[in-house]
Amino acid sequence: MKPCQNCQAVINEYLLDKQLEPLRELTVDDFNVCADCTTIVADACVSCSGAVYVPRGESEVPDYCPACRSDHIERTGTDPGWTRDSVSS
């Protein structure tokens, strides 16, 4: 078991996997934070209307879920960032 990069607690993979269910195909192996340091916001992704992951302590909710951000990078070769405002033109 890995420690949480945020609070250093041991990651309970069962709890985190349950919490991450709304994030299409992602598992605890895709994250380095524990369930206590993870906030999931349903229906927040502007691309797929899926859930987004927000680390504890962050006030800004991302516009893109990790899966859509990754898909965009694979399709276009450019990183849209986590929020639409972060894209530079």
Protein Blocks (a to p, Z undefined) as FASTA:
>chain_A
ZZdfklopacdfklmmmmmmmnghiafklpccdfklpccdehkafklopacdddehiabd
cfbdfklmmmmmmmnopaebjbfklpcZZ
